[in-house]
């Protein structure tokens, strides 16, 4: 992707900020696609992290990315794995 030309050096900071925000959006979308994450939930957690200044709580992450069925299935597999040891 080719960056747009900056005609005025005074606009460099603004143009770089626009570019950087766009790159973050693209990286976030790619991560969500690669990891099969819900983009809205991911962005909400990310925004919360930025606003609070600390990591999201475990329950927030679990609620955001896993349905009740997913968790029930995972717990079943985890218990089975432990029992089979």
Secondary structure, 3 states (H helix, E strand, C coil): CCCCCCCCHHHHHHHHHHHHHHHHHHHHHHHHHHHCCCHHHHHHHHHHHHHHCCCCCHHHHHHHHCCHHHHHHHHHHHHHHHHCC
